[in-house]
Amino acid sequence: MKKTYENFSCRISPGFYESNLYNSDTLYNLDYGCMPDNFCYDFPNGEYQKFKKETCEAWVSAIKDNFEENPLNMEIGSLKNLWSPRFYNFSTDRISFNVTVNLNSLKKFCFKDNRADFDKYLHEHWSSYDGFISFIPNSVFRFESEYKEGKDVSNLQNIMIEYYLLKFIDFEHVEMDVMESDYERLYNHIALQNTEDLSFWNYEYDNNTDKVIPTTKIA
């Protein structure tokens, strides 16, 4: 089976809202006191979206490289999409990417070989509580029954894939791999912005003064 998987768990992908990948201090922390007066780092038009896309591509690639075990020989494909909510009140960014796995083996993995553990996972992560209404069955009995009845099968398959990924991928290593090149990606997409007229400028670093120097205005 080849399908497009979309994450629910922030462990699979933390998104770009106040996460280690990007937060309100990210650009500020690049300053280190070297910024000229009336300037700051920011993303010119369209560059933030490019930065996020490249980071997500690196994240999916790191997932592919960090299987500790892979008994079902699941294959991770390429990034398909990054979805961001209009407001971050109740949800955060979600990524989707291609996954290829034997469906019968995946069902056996969840419903038979790891039935008790999968039941515990569903109870811990998909039980409703104040402020959260779950649309996923929180017991393996109900989950398997709804799956066999064909109810919301695509989302149920996503839950099964996510359970498998969380069991066999070290997401701390995924984050470490991605963060190694995070500054490089940032510098490829940011420029200096004049805080008075909001114009963007190319820049260079002056080793003699330890200052960032605006060079040419970006049209």
Secondary structure, 3 states (H helix, E strand, C coil): CEEEEECCCCCCCCCCCCCCCCCCCCCHHHCCCCCCCCEEEECCCCHHHHHHHHHHHHHHHHHHHCECCCCCCCEEEEEEEEECCCCCCCCCCEEEEEEECCHHHHHHHHHHHCHHHHHHHHHHHCCCECCECCCCCCCHHHHHHHHHHCCCHHHHHHHHHHHHHHHHECHHHHHHHHHCCHHHHHHHHCEEEECCCCCEEEEEEECCCCEEEEEEECC
